[in-house]
Amino acid sequence: MGLFGELFEELGHEITGLLSAGRWVTLKNGKRVKLDADGRIVAGLPAKYAGVHVADFGRVSSEERALLDVDCDELAACHDCRETFTTKDHAFRALLDANPGLMELKEAEFGRYDVEWLRWQRGGRRGPKPKAAHVDGRFDAINERYNLRGNNRVASFTEAIYHALPHSRRWDDLEPRLVPLEEATGIKIHLPVEALKLDASKNDAAACRDDVDKRIAALFEKARAGRIEETPAPPALEEAPF
């Protein structure tokens, strides 16, 4: 499109947004934006944010920055990328760090069984596995996929997350195992940074940049089509005085 084309596009977006119906609000970071009746951005920010729900602005801009920070030239010759994770505890934390929604769900449902199961898991799985009071039907996707029966069935989200981590400890083997976890949680599970870096390192710089561009485009497309957050949260803003 070129620099002038982009400038004209931004100018057209801003004029359209200013003339459209809506209300002006001030975000906590001081930015003033105009929202339509559904809470979606129509003016005050670059055109790429048009149609993004204001409650998703922070999430979208954060994920975009993370993608833009990917150094494709460096990743194409990544020397510090590891094929495997050191321990399951390390991978467990990395997976939660990459998925705040999964972290919230795990913490909200954490109970006595989780404490006993973690003690058993980290103690080398010696003796019988702790028994759960009941097995939630939400874990059927995992238990049926891996044919888990009796006391071997997954009975909590903490256990479910650990169960998704491959015994091979290879990052490459993680993504397929996230499918039943997504079905159980109802949340789109993103790969940890380590896994993404390893995957990107296997492409040359041009392929990496193309992949980053596609991920950013998909991010904004998803944001404009619906909501990014799994659980809608009130927008972090204050009404502007005018």
C-alpha positions in Angstrom: 0.0 0.0 0.0 2.9 2.4 0.7 3.3 5.1 3.3 0.9 7.6 1.6 -1.7 4.9 1.1 -1.5 4.0 4.8 -1.8 7.7 5.8 -4.9 8.2 3.7 -6.4 5.0 5.1 -5.8 6.2 8.7 -7.2 9.7 7.8 -10.3 8.2 6.3 -10.8 5.9 9.3 -10.5 8.8 11.7 -12.9 11.0 9.8 -15.5 8.2 9.6 -15.1 7.5 13.3 -15.4 11.1 14.3 -18.6 11.5 12.3 -20.2 8.3 13.5 -22.5 7.9 16.5 -20.9 6.9 19.8 -19.4 8.0 23.1 -16.0 9.1 24.1 -14.2 7.5 27.0 -10.8 7.7 28.5 -8.8 4.5 29.1 -6.7 4.1 32.2 -3.6 4.6 30.2 -4.9 8.1 29.3 -6.0 7.4 25.7 -9.3 8.8 24.6 -11.3 6.6 22.3 -14.8 6.6 20.8 -17.0 3.6 21.2 -20.2 2.5 19.5 -23.2 1.2 21.3 -21.7 -2.3 21.6 -18.5 -1.0 23.2 -16.3 -1.4 20.1 -13.7 1.2 19.1 -14.6 3.5 16.2 -12.1 6.4 16.7 -9.2 7.6 18.7 -6.8 4.7 17.8 -5.2 3.5 14.6 -7.5 2.0 12.0 -6.4 -1.6 12.8 -8.3 -1.3 16.2 -11.6 -0.3 14.6 -14.2 -2.9 15.6 -12.2 -4.3 18.6 -14.1 -4.3 21.8 -12.7 -1.9 24.3 -12.4 -4.6 27.0 -10.2 -6.6 24.6 -7.9 -3.7 23.7 -5.3 -4.5 26.3 -5.2 -8.2 25.4 -5.1 -7.5 21.7 -2.4 -4.8 21.9 -0.3 -7.0 24.3 -0.5 -10.0 22.0 0.4 -7.8 19.0 3.4 -6.4 20.8 4.6 -9.9 21.7 4.4 -10.9 18.0 6.1 -7.8 16.8 8.9 -8.4 19.3 9.7 -11.7 17.6 13.1 -11.3 16.0 12.8 -13.5 13.0 16.4 -13.1 12.0 17.6 -14.2 15.4 15.0 -17.0 15.6 16.0 -18.4 12.2 19.3 -19.2 13.8 18.2 -19.8 17.4 21.0 -21.2 19.5 19.2 -21.2 22.8 16.1 -23.0 21.8 15.6 -26.3 23.6 13.8 -29.2 22.0 12.6 -30.4 25.5 11.5 -28.8 28.7 13.5 -29.6 31.8 10.6 -30.7 34.1 6.9 -31.0 33.9 6.6 -28.3 36.6 8.5 -26.0 34.3 6.2 -26.7 31.3 3.1 -26.5 33.6 4.1 -22.9 34.6 5.0 -22.0 31.0 1.6 -23.2 29.8 -0.2 -21.2 32.5 1.9 -18.0 31.8 0.8 -18.2 28.2 -2.9 -18.7 29.1 -4.2 -16.4 31.9 -7.7 -17.8 31.4 -6.5 -21.3 32.1 -4.7 -20.0 35.2 -7.9 -18.4 36.5 -9.9 -21.6 35.9 -7.3 -23.8 37.6 -7.1 -21.5 40.7 -10.9 -21.1 40.9 -11.4 -24.9 41.0 -8.3 -25.8 43.1 -9.2 -27.9 46.1 -8.1 -30.7 48.5 -7.8 -33.3 45.7 -5.4 -31.0 43.8 -3.2 -30.7 46.9 -3.1 -34.4 47.5 -2.6 -35.2 43.8 0.3 -32.7 43.5 2.0 -34.2 46.6 1.6 -37.6 45.0 2.8 -36.4 41.6 5.9 -34.6 42.9 6.7 -37.4 45.2 7.4 -39.7 42.3 3.9 -41.1 42.1 4.6 -43.6 44.9 1.7 -45.6 46.2 -1.9 -45.4 44.9 -3.1 -42.3 43.3 -5.4 -40.1 45.5 -9.1 -40.7 45.1 -11.4 -37.9 44.0 -14.9 -37.5 45.5 -16.3 -37.5 42.0 -15.1 -37.1 38.4 -16.6 -34.0 36.6 -18.1 -34.8 33.3 -16.1 -31.9 31.8 -13.1 -34.2 31.8 -14.7 -36.8 29.6 -12.9 -35.4 26.6 -9.6 -36.3 28.2 -10.6 -39.6 29.8 -12.2 -40.9 26.7 -9.4 -39.7 24.4 -6.8 -41.6 26.5 -9.0 -44.4 27.6 -8.5 -43.6 31.3 -10.6 -45.8 33.6 -11.3 -46.1 37.3 -9.0 -44.2 39.6 -6.7 -43.4 36.6 -9.3 -40.9 35.3 -8.4 -37.2 35.4 -10.4 -35.5 38.1 -9.3 -31.9 38.3 -8.0 -29.1 36.1 -4.6 -29.2 37.8 -4.3 -32.8 36.9 -5.7 -32.2 33.4 -3.0 -29.6 32.6 -0.3 -31.9 33.8 -1.8 -34.7 31.8 -1.5 -32.6 28.6 2.3 -32.4 29.1 3.9 -35.1 26.9 6.0 -37.8 28.7 8.7 -37.2 26.0 9.1 -33.7 27.3 9.4 -32.5 23.7 7.8 -29.2 23.0 6.9 -30.4 19.5 4.7 -33.1 21.1 2.6 -30.7 23.2 0.2 -29.1 20.7 -1.8 -32.2 19.8 -2.3 -32.9 23.5 -3.9 -29.5 24.0 -7.0 -30.5 21.9 -8.8 -32.5 24.6 -7.7 -30.0 27.2 -9.4 -27.3 25.2 -12.6 -29.4 25.0 -12.5 -29.9 28.8 -11.9 -26.2 29.6 -13.8 -24.5 26.8 -10.7 -22.3 26.4 -8.4 -21.8 23.4 -5.0 -22.9 24.7 -2.0 -21.1 23.4 1.5 -22.7 23.2 4.1 -21.4 25.6 6.8 -19.0 24.4 9.4 -21.7 24.4 7.4 -23.9 22.1 6.6 -20.9 19.8 10.3 -19.9 19.6 11.3 -23.5 18.8 8.7 -23.7 16.1 9.7 -20.4 14.6 13.4 -21.4 14.6 12.6 -24.2 12.2 11.6 -21.7 9.5 13.8 -19.3 7.7 13.5 -15.6 8.5 11.1 -14.9 5.6 8.7 -17.7 6.6 8.9 -16.5 10.1 7.9 -12.9 9.2 5.1 -14.2 7.0 3.8 -16.3 9.9 4.0 -13.3 12.3 2.0 -11.2 9.9 -0.6 -13.9 9.5 -0.9 -14.3 13.3 -1.4 -10.6 13.8 -4.0 -10.5 11.0 -5.8 -13.5 12.6 -5.7 -11.8 16.0 -7.4 -8.6 14.8 -9.9 -10.6 12.7 -10.9 -12.6 15.7 -11.2 -9.5 17.9 -13.4 -7.8 15.4 -15.6 -10.9 14.9 -16.4 -11.4 18.5 -14.7 -11.3 21.9 -11.2 -12.3 22.7 -11.7 -12.8 26.4 -13.4 -16.2 27.3 -15.1 -14.5 30.2 -16.3 -11.0 29.4 -14.8 -8.4 31.8 -15.8 -4.8 32.4 -13.7 -2.4 30.4 -10.9 -0.6 32.2 -12.0 2.9 31.4 -13.6 6.0 32.8 -16.2 8.2 31.2 -14.7 11.2 29.5 -16.2 14.6 30.6 -17.0 15.4 27.0 
